[in-house]
Amino acid sequence: MSCYAEDTFEEGDTMNTKQLKRFYPRAMAYADEHGFVLDRRKGHFYFQAPSGQKVFIGNTPSDHRADKNAVSHLRRCAIGNL
């Protein structure tokens, strides 16, 4: 199962999703394992949990801990503490 929402990305968005895979490898893997769906709103990407909660991430990380912080937010969302 993939964490991508099928109809939400346009043809030009492939570069952005490739960047996300490069910048957030752990977050993408965690989201895929736990049933999150990746979507985009006005230039910002977010993961939507099966419960409906959303975790927004930036297109490019602002520091070296961005991937780790994203996983932390996803984990909190998955257990309902966000």
C-alpha positions as semicolon CSV with decimal commas, in nm:
position;residue;x (nm);y (nm);z (nm)
1;M;0,000;0,000;0,000
2;S;0,132;0,341;-0,091
3;C;0,091;0,655;0,117
4;Y;0,008;0,871;-0,185
5;A;-0,343;0,999;-0,255
6;E;-0,389;0,904;-0,619
7;D;-0,589;1,201;-0,756
8;T;-0,434;1,487;-0,560
9;F;-0,109;1,534;-0,748
10;E;-0,074;1,699;-1,083
11;E;0,178;1,600;-1,347
12;G;0,435;1,857;-1,232
13;D;0,430;1,734;-0,871
14;T;0,659;1,436;-0,922
15;M;0,969;1,641;-0,848
16;N;0,826;1,753;-0,515
17;T;0,742;1,398;-0,409
18;K;1,092;1,288;-0,510
19;Q;1,231;1,565;-0,291
20;L;1,013;1,451;-0,003
21;K;1,146;1,098;-0,035
22;R;1,499;1,235;-0,023
23;F;1,446;1,480;0,263
24;Y;1,206;1,269;0,473
25;P;1,291;0,900;0,418
26;R;1,201;0,784;0,770
27;A;0,879;0,985;0,777
28;M;0,771;0,844;0,439
29;A;0,842;0,489;0,554
30;Y;0,658;0,538;0,885
31;A;0,359;0,694;0,708
32;D;0,343;0,407;0,459
33;E;0,356;0,144;0,735
34;H;0,083;0,307;0,942
35;G;-0,169;0,393;0,672
36;F;-0,115;0,768;0,641
37;V;-0,201;0,934;0,309
38;L;0,021;1,205;0,161
39;D;-0,164;1,505;0,020
40;R;-0,092;1,868;-0,066
41;R;-0,261;2,201;0,007
42;K;-0,137;2,524;-0,149
43;G;0,224;2,414;-0,169
44;H;0,246;2,241;0,169
45;F;0,244;1,866;0,202
46;Y;0,070;1,683;0,481
47;F;0,013;1,330;0,598
48;Q;-0,344;1,243;0,687
49;A;-0,395;0,969;0,943
50;P;-0,673;0,711;0,904
51;S;-0,845;0,895;1,192
52;G;-0,846;1,217;0,987
53;Q;-0,577;1,410;1,176
54;K;-0,324;1,595;0,961
55;V;0,051;1,644;1,006
56;F;0,193;1,920;0,785
57;I;0,554;1,918;0,667
58;G;0,755;2,162;0,460
59;N;0,869;2,103;0,104
60;T;1,229;2,140;0,213
61;P;1,361;2,078;0,562
62;S;1,481;2,371;0,767
63;D;1,738;2,171;0,965
64;H;1,899;1,830;0,991
65;R;1,635;1,708;1,239
66;A;1,334;1,768;1,013
67;D;1,291;1,400;0,923
68;K;1,319;1,292;1,286
69;N;1,073;1,561;1,396
70;A;0,826;1,458;1,125
71;V;0,841;1,095;1,242
72;S;0,781;1,214;1,597
73;H;0,472;1,410;1,491
74;L;0,343;1,113;1,290
75;R;0,395;0,880;1,585
76;R;0,202;1,114;1,817
77;C;-0,077;1,141;1,562
78;A;-0,093;0,762;1,521
79;I;-0,141;0,708;1,895
80;G;-0,381;1,000;1,929
81;N;-0,171;1,244;2,132
82;L;-0,151;1,524;1,877
